[in-house]
């Protein structure tokens, strides 16, 4: 289990999270929902070690990693695909993907690389292309592929469908569900609430840095707060 307990965090003195607690189990898709600025990405960064905590703690499989940096959390099985993707635009698709395997031995990397290409076969013809020349959907696949090179037990996807064509949205969410079936725990932060909940197992809603609702995906999808605010008022 990837677990954040009582997370308190912010930027430049401004508080963002107020004792947020969530946990992600292996083999499930956990949907973290909320409006822009609610604290979703901040939660993701705290869990991945990209942002320090002012309070609370983070554990990975019952090991306290609160003081560990992002690189150490990658070694322990947590990978983050950030909202902006953060690819190296002048580098090739192959090089961008392979960078994600730096924690693994050289002998281990080819098998991980082949796994990425099996998951996203569209990338096979683009391996020599520069990342900056790809479409948004293709770039998102590269970013996810890079994270998968570390063979994570927990994968954090921060707004993976933002700005993408529907065909890419469906492909990426479909692969997220498949990874969960392979015993990877998925923390999914997604603007398309309906699609996210359709593949989710559990979910939580964050408002102004606090968890205001949590439960199974079905329970959250049926809650009037979610229906009115995120599903267009139609159950």
Residue frames relative to the residue before (quaternion, step in Angstrom):
aa qw qx qy qz dx dy dz
X 1.0000 0.0000 0.0000 0.0000 0.00 0.00 0.00
X 0.2416 -0.7076 0.6452 0.1574 3.56 -1.10 0.83
X 0.0116 0.8521 -0.5144 0.0954 3.55 -0.42 1.23
X 0.0880 -0.7548 0.6481 0.0498 3.53 -1.03 0.91
X 0.0868 -0.8129 0.5758 0.0050 3.57 -0.69 1.11
X 0.8678 -0.0318 0.0048 0.4959 3.56 -0.78 1.05
X 0.1636 0.8364 -0.5099 0.1169 3.57 1.03 0.77
X 0.0226 -0.7611 0.6477 -0.0256 3.54 -0.90 1.06
X 0.2117 0.7800 -0.5568 0.1917 3.59 -0.66 1.08
X 0.0680 0.7919 -0.6053 0.0438 3.54 -1.30 0.28
X 0.4323 -0.6790 0.5352 0.2561 3.53 -1.36 -0.19
X 0.8663 -0.0217 0.0051 0.4991 3.57 -0.98 0.94
X 0.7638 -0.3896 0.1937 0.4769 3.55 0.89 0.93
X 0.6315 0.5230 -0.3380 0.4620 3.59 1.25 -0.29
X 0.3543 -0.7497 0.5124 0.2234 3.64 -0.61 1.05
X 0.1549 -0.7817 0.5999 0.0719 3.57 -1.09 0.79
X 0.7837 0.2174 -0.1120 0.5710 3.59 0.87 -0.95
X 0.1226 -0.7904 0.5994 0.0314 3.54 -0.98 0.95
X 0.7986 -0.3040 0.1429 0.4994 3.57 0.06 1.36
X 0.1595 0.7849 -0.5670 0.1923 3.55 0.72 1.16
X 0.0370 -0.7885 0.6140 -0.0043 3.57 -0.94 0.93
X 0.1702 0.7556 -0.6192 0.1292 3.57 -0.81 1.06
X 0.0842 -0.7766 0.6178 0.0902 3.56 -1.25 0.36
X 0.2015 -0.7664 0.6046 0.0810 3.52 -1.11 0.82
X 0.2255 -0.7937 0.5556 0.1023 3.56 -0.69 1.11
X 0.5718 -0.5770 0.4493 0.3717 3.53 -1.15 0.54
X 0.8037 0.2877 -0.2203 0.4720 3.54 -1.03 0.84
X 0.6992 0.4074 -0.2905 0.5107 3.58 1.21 0.30
X 0.3321 -0.6661 0.6198 0.2487 3.51 -1.40 0.30
X 0.0960 -0.7814 0.6163 0.0165 3.55 -0.63 1.19
X 0.2154 -0.8016 0.5510 0.0862 3.57 -0.59 1.18
X 0.1225 -0.7682 0.6258 0.0575 3.57 -0.82 1.03
X 0.0758 -0.8423 0.5318 -0.0449 3.54 -0.39 1.33
X 0.3227 0.7368 -0.5596 0.1994 3.53 -1.25 0.43
X 0.6092 -0.5591 0.4185 0.3756 3.54 -1.28 0.36
X 0.6730 -0.4482 0.3797 0.4494 3.56 -1.31 0.14
X 0.8118 0.2526 -0.1976 0.4880 3.55 -0.94 0.92
X 0.4676 0.7056 -0.4314 0.3121 3.60 1.26 0.04
X 0.6067 -0.5667 0.3561 0.4289 3.58 1.19 -0.52
X 0.3681 0.7604 -0.4730 0.2499 3.58 1.25 0.18
X 0.7089 0.4461 -0.2669 0.4768 3.59 0.75 -1.02
X 0.6102 0.5414 -0.3507 0.4599 3.57 1.08 -0.66
X 0.6207 0.5289 -0.3300 0.4755 3.57 1.04 -0.75
X 0.6485 0.5245 -0.3118 0.4551 3.57 0.94 -0.91
X 0.6712 0.4978 -0.2968 0.4622 3.57 0.91 -0.91
X 0.6356 0.5245 -0.3319 0.4590 3.59 1.00 -0.75
X 0.6718 0.4926 -0.2998 0.4649 3.59 0.93 -0.84
X 0.7176 0.4457 -0.2441 0.4763 3.58 1.04 -0.80
X 0.5149 -0.6643 0.4102 0.3541 3.59 1.23 -0.21
X 0.4859 0.6725 -0.4273 0.3593 3.57 1.26 0.27
X 0.7570 0.2001 -0.1392 0.6062 3.58 1.29 -0.15
X 0.4236 -0.7253 0.4876 0.2384 3.54 -0.84 0.99
X 0.4382 -0.6971 0.5121 0.2446 3.54 -1.23 0.58
X 0.3155 -0.7005 0.6019 0.2181 3.52 -1.30 0.49
X 0.7846 -0.0252 0.0152 0.6193 3.53 1.32 -0.30
X 0.6875 0.4601 -0.3484 0.4407 3.55 -1.22 0.46
X 0.2392 -0.7679 0.5729 0.1575 3.53 -1.30 -0.11
X 0.2708 -0.7362 0.6021 0.1489 3.52 -1.33 0.46
X 0.0442 -0.7880 0.6138 0.0189 3.56 -0.96 0.89
X 0.1684 -0.7390 0.6439 0.1044 3.53 -1.23 0.66
X 0.8188 -0.1298 0.0329 0.5582 3.56 -0.47 1.21
X 0.7210 -0.4834 0.2099 0.4499 3.55 0.91 1.12
X 0.5679 0.5446 -0.4050 0.4657 3.60 1.25 0.27
X 0.3841 -0.7314 0.5171 0.2237 3.58 -0.72 1.07
X 0.0227 -0.8124 0.5816 -0.0361 3.58 -0.62 1.18
X 0.2384 0.8181 -0.5003 0.1536 3.57 1.22 0.35
X 0.7434 0.3962 -0.2195 0.4922 3.58 0.97 -0.83
X 0.5554 0.6284 -0.3837 0.3866 3.61 1.28 -0.12
X 0.4562 -0.6841 0.5025 0.2672 3.55 -1.10 0.74
X 0.7284 -0.4294 0.3009 0.4411 3.55 -1.33 0.13
X 0.6438 0.5388 -0.3384 0.4251 3.61 0.93 -0.84
X 0.6653 0.4926 -0.3054 0.4706 3.57 1.01 -0.79
X 0.6471 0.5105 -0.3284 0.4613 3.60 1.02 -0.68
X 0.5780 0.5455 -0.3764 0.4760 3.58 1.15 -0.55
X 0.6540 0.5115 -0.3124 0.4616 3.58 0.92 -0.88
X 0.7129 0.4406 -0.2483 0.4858 3.57 1.10 -0.68
X 0.7073 -0.5356 0.2450 0.3909 3.57 1.24 0.26
X 0.6199 0.5195 -0.3591 0.4658 3.62 1.20 0.31
X 0.0034 -0.7929 0.6088 -0.0263 3.59 -0.78 1.05
X 0.2219 -0.7732 0.5868 0.0929 3.55 -1.05 0.89
X 0.1418 -0.7206 0.6709 0.1023 3.54 -1.07 0.86
X 0.2596 -0.8226 0.4830 0.1502 3.61 -0.11 1.26
X 0.6930 -0.5029 0.3340 0.3941 3.52 -1.25 0.50
X 0.7610 0.3848 -0.2097 0.4784 3.61 0.85 -0.91
X 0.4942 -0.7033 0.3767 0.3453 3.59 1.35 0.17
X 0.0547 -0.8571 0.5108 0.0389 3.62 0.97 -0.82
X 0.2205 0.7613 -0.5697 0.2174 3.57 0.73 1.07
X 0.4540 -0.6203 0.5508 0.3252 3.54 -1.34 0.26
X 0.3496 -0.8236 0.4091 0.1791 3.54 -0.02 1.38
X 0.7144 0.4475 -0.2647 0.4684 3.59 1.00 -0.73
X 0.6130 0.5447 -0.3471 0.4551 3.58 1.26 -0.25
X 0.5802 -0.6003 0.4214 0.3541 3.55 -1.19 0.50
X 0.6642 -0.4737 0.3965 0.4210 3.52 -1.34 0.26
X 0.6408 0.5329 -0.3287 0.4443 3.58 0.91 -0.89
X 0.6902 0.4829 -0.2911 0.4535 3.58 0.82 -0.98
X 0.6324 0.5321 -0.3368 0.4511 3.60 0.99 -0.77
X 0.6687 0.4914 -0.3018 0.4694 3.57 0.92 -0.85
X 0.6881 0.5109 -0.2902 0.4258 3.55 0.83 -1.02
X 0.5558 0.6182 -0.3893 0.3967 3.59 1.13 -0.54
X 0.6327 0.5642 -0.3295 0.4156 3.56 1.11 -0.63
X 0.6731 0.5131 -0.2923 0.4452 3.58 1.23 -0.30
X 0.3240 0.7957 -0.4734 0.1942 3.58 1.22 0.26
X 0.6557 0.5067 -0.3251 0.4557 3.62 1.14 -0.47
X 0.6712 0.4914 -0.2866 0.4753 3.58 1.25 -0.27
X 0.5882 -0.5645 0.4367 0.3804 3.56 -1.21 0.44
X 0.6387 -0.5419 0.3827 0.3898 3.58 -1.20 0.54
X 0.6560 0.5251 -0.3165 0.4401 3.57 1.01 -0.74
X 0.6574 0.5241 -0.2984 0.4517 3.57 1.19 -0.58
X 0.6065 0.6415 -0.3447 0.3190 3.57 1.07 -0.74
X 0.6337 0.5427 -0.3760 0.4032 3.69 0.83 -0.73
X 0.6542 0.5052 -0.3280 0.4574 3.61 0.95 -0.79
X 0.6455 0.5068 -0.3221 0.4719 3.59 1.00 -0.78
X 0.6365 0.5352 -0.3222 0.4524 3.56 1.02 -0.82
X 0.6594 0.4987 -0.3074 0.4711 3.58 0.95 -0.84
X 0.6087 0.5478 -0.3484 0.4561 3.58 1.08 -0.69
X 0.6326 0.5276 -0.3257 0.4641 3.58 1.01 -0.81
X 0.6931 0.4759 -0.2827 0.4616 3.58 0.88 -0.91
X 0.6044 0.5282 -0.3579 0.4771 3.58 1.14 -0.50
X 0.6702 0.4937 -0.2917 0.4712 3.55 1.05 -0.77
X 0.7917 0.1350 -0.0500 0.5938 3.57 1.04 -0.83
X 0.1063 -0.8466 0.5186 0.0554 3.63 0.41 1.18
X 0.5240 0.6419 -0.4093 0.3820 3.60 1.23 -0.38
X 0.6512 0.5516 -0.3147 0.4155 3.58 1.14 -0.57
X 0.4996 0.6871 -0.4275 0.3093 3.61 1.16 -0.41
X 0.7223 0.4282 -0.2520 0.4810 3.59 0.95 -0.82
X 0.6919 0.4859 -0.2604 0.4662 3.57 1.28 -0.20
X 0.3688 0.7886 -0.4532 0.1917 3.59 1.25 -0.03
X 0.7314 0.4040 -0.2380 0.4951 3.60 1.06 -0.65
X 0.5158 0.6372 -0.4143 0.3954 3.59 1.30 -0.04
X 0.4911 -0.6255 0.5082 0.3305 3.54 -1.20 0.50
X 0.5862 -0.6223 0.3906 0.3414 3.55 -0.98 0.84
X 0.6590 0.5332 -0.3203 0.4228 3.59 0.98 -0.76
X 0.6552 0.5170 -0.3134 0.4530 3.61 1.21 -0.32
X 0.5582 0.6217 -0.3792 0.3975 3.58 1.28 -0.06
X 0.5607 -0.5561 0.4842 0.3767 3.53 -1.33 0.30
X 0.6857 -0.4822 0.3417 0.4248 3.57 -1.24 0.26
X 0.6617 0.5125 -0.3063 0.4535 3.56 0.97 -0.84
X 0.6516 0.5045 -0.3079 0.4754 3.55 1.02 -0.81
X 0.6357 0.5234 -0.3271 0.4637 3.58 1.01 -0.78
X 0.6415 0.5189 -0.3322 0.4569 3.59 0.99 -0.78
X 0.6309 0.5212 -0.3355 0.4666 3.58 1.02 -0.72
X 0.6309 0.5192 -0.3314 0.4718 3.58 1.02 -0.76
X 0.6569 0.5181 -0.3115 0.4506 3.59 0.93 -0.89
X 0.6609 0.4783 -0.3072 0.4900 3.59 0.98 -0.80
X 0.6353 0.5385 -0.3224 0.4500 3.56 1.00 -0.84
X 0.6247 0.5346 -0.3311 0.4629 3.56 1.00 -0.81
X 0.6681 0.4945 -0.3000 0.4681 3.60 0.93 -0.88
X 0.6701 0.5142 -0.3011 0.4427 3.58 1.01 -0.78
X 0.5269 0.6378 -0.4126 0.3813 3.60 1.18 -0.37
X 0.6586 0.4951 -0.3092 0.4749 3.60 1.17 -0.47
X 0.3552 -0.7562 0.4739 0.2783 3.60 1.31 0.00
X 0.0744 0.8489 -0.5202 0.0563 3.60 0.75 1.00
X 0.3959 -0.6604 0.5782 0.2697 3.51 -1.30 0.49
X 0.7620 0.1744 -0.0981 0.6158 3.55 1.29 -0.50
X 0.0816 -0.8000 0.5945 -0.0024 3.56 -0.79 1.09
X 0.1796 -0.7822 0.5921 0.0729 3.55 -0.77 1.10
X 0.0899 -0.7969 0.5974 0.0034 3.58 -0.61 1.19
X 0.1123 -0.8166 0.5658 0.0178 3.57 -0.41 1.27
X 0.8282 -0.2027 0.0617 0.5189 3.55 -0.37 1.35
X 0.0523 0.8571 -0.5116 0.0295 3.64 0.73 0.96
X 0.7322 0.4302 -0.2521 0.4640 3.62 1.08 -0.53
X 0.3722 0.7671 -0.4686 0.2311 3.60 1.27 -0.02
X 0.8624 0.0789 -0.0953 0.4909 3.55 -0.71 1.15
X 0.5597 0.6296 -0.3844 0.3776 3.59 1.22 0.15
X 0.5691 -0.5632 0.4758 0.3640 3.53 -1.29 0.47
X 0.6523 -0.5573 0.3415 0.3838 3.61 -1.08 0.68
X 0.6280 0.5502 -0.3567 0.4191 3.61 0.98 -0.72
X 0.6702 0.4705 -0.2951 0.4923 3.58 1.07 -0.69
X 0.5926 0.5640 -0.3637 0.4456 3.59 1.05 -0.71
X 0.6838 0.4852 -0.2884 0.4624 3.56 0.82 -0.99
X 0.6560 0.5228 -0.3165 0.4429 3.59 0.95 -0.87
X 0.6930 0.4825 -0.2835 0.4545 3.58 0.88 -0.93
X 0.6703 0.4747 -0.3059 0.4815 3.60 0.95 -0.80
X 0.6048 0.5463 -0.3527 0.4597 3.57 1.09 -0.64
X 0.6769 0.4777 -0.2936 0.4769 3.58 0.96 -0.82
X 0.5876 0.5556 -0.3686 0.4584 3.61 1.11 -0.59
X 0.6584 0.4980 -0.3016 0.4771 3.57 0.97 -0.85
X 0.6441 0.5178 -0.3209 0.4626 3.58 1.03 -0.77
X 0.6279 0.5275 -0.3364 0.4630 3.60 1.00 -0.75
X 0.6259 0.5254 -0.3374 0.4673 3.58 1.03 -0.73
X 0.6414 0.5138 -0.3271 0.4665 3.58 1.01 -0.73
X 0.6739 0.4595 -0.2782 0.5072 3.58 1.26 -0.45
X 0.6042 -0.6207 0.3159 0.3870 3.58 1.26 0.49
X 0.4571 0.6202 -0.4947 0.4021 3.59 1.13 0.56
X 0.3363 -0.7149 0.5708 0.2237 3.57 -1.00 0.79
X 0.1481 -0.8108 0.5648 0.0419 3.58 -0.72 1.09
X 0.1215 -0.7274 0.6700 0.0854 3.55 -0.94 0.97
X 0.0756 -0.8345 0.5453 -0.0243 3.55 -0.37 1.28
X 0.0716 -0.7487 0.6589 0.0118 3.54 -0.73 1.16
X 0.1184 0.8386 -0.5007 0.1790 3.53 -0.28 1.27
X 0.4328 -0.7163 0.4940 0.2359 3.57 -0.89 1.01
X 0.6685 0.4456 -0.2971 0.5160 3.59 1.13 -0.58
X 0.2202 -0.8429 0.4786 0.1093 3.54 0.27 1.34
X 0.6432 0.5412 -0.3311 0.4286 3.57 0.92 -0.84
X 0.6881 0.4670 -0.2799 0.4797 3.58 0.87 -0.94
X 0.6304 0.5396 -0.3377 0.4444 3.57 1.00 -0.81
X 0.7030 0.4654 -0.2736 0.4630 3.58 0.81 -0.97
X 0.5975 0.5806 -0.3659 0.4147 3.59 1.14 -0.52
X 0.7462 0.3223 -0.2165 0.5408 3.61 1.17 -0.47
X 0.5601 0.6510 -0.3674 0.3571 3.59 1.27 -0.21
X 0.3672 -0.6944 0.5738 0.2318 3.51 -1.33 0.42
X 0.7768 -0.0029 0.0162 0.6296 3.56 1.02 -0.91
X 0.1071 -0.8022 0.5866 0.0305 3.56 -1.24 0.39
X 0.0811 -0.7585 0.6421 0.0762 3.51 -1.35 0.36
X 0.2655 -0.7398 0.5987 0.1541 3.54 -1.18 0.64
X 0.1679 -0.7803 0.5986 0.0677 3.56 -0.90 1.01
X 0.0091 0.7670 -0.6414 0.0126 3.56 -1.04 0.88
X 0.8510 -0.0873 0.0090 0.5178 3.55 -0.85 1.07
X 0.7631 -0.4366 0.2031 0.4311 3.53 0.82 1.07
X 0.6891 0.4115 -0.2857 0.5236 3.58 1.23 0.34
X 0.4359 -0.6576 0.5427 0.2882 3.57 -1.11 0.68
X 0.1149 -0.8285 0.5476 0.0250 3.57 -0.57 1.17
X 0.7913 0.0919 -0.0361 0.6035 3.58 1.25 -0.27
X 0.1320 0.7767 -0.6104 0.0822 3.57 -1.02 0.78
X 0.2844 0.7428 -0.5718 0.2009 3.54 -1.22 0.49
X 0.7161 -0.3467 0.3107 0.5201 3.54 -1.19 -0.44
X 0.6516 -0.5141 0.3737 0.4141 3.56 -1.22 0.40
X 0.6462 0.5243 -0.3216 0.4517 3.58 1.01 -0.79
X 0.6569 0.5096 -0.3108 0.4606 3.58 0.96 -0.85
X 0.6729 0.4864 -0.2995 0.4699 3.56 0.92 -0.88
X 0.6478 0.5288 -0.3219 0.4439 3.60 0.96 -0.82
X 0.7123 0.4452 -0.2539 0.4795 3.58 1.09 -0.64
X 0.5158 0.6577 -0.4228 0.3502 3.61 1.21 -0.22
X 0.5395 -0.6523 0.4193 0.3282 3.65 -0.83 0.89
X 0.5943 0.5696 -0.3692 0.4313 3.61 1.06 -0.66
X 0.6997 0.4516 -0.2620 0.4877 3.56 0.93 -0.93
X 0.6353 0.5363 -0.3317 0.4458 3.57 0.95 -0.85
X 0.7228 0.4483 -0.2562 0.4594 3.57 0.80 -0.99
X 0.7610 0.4210 -0.2162 0.4437 3.58 0.90 -0.91
X 0.8357 0.2357 -0.0764 0.4901 3.58 0.99 -0.80
X 0.7473 0.3819 -0.2110 0.5012 3.58 1.17 -0.44
X 0.6011 -0.6321 0.3413 0.3503 3.55 1.13 0.58
X 0.6281 -0.5762 0.3367 0.4000 3.58 1.18 0.44
X 0.6582 0.4693 -0.3200 0.4941 3.57 1.26 0.20
X 0.3896 -0.7341 0.5073 0.2281 3.57 -0.63 1.09
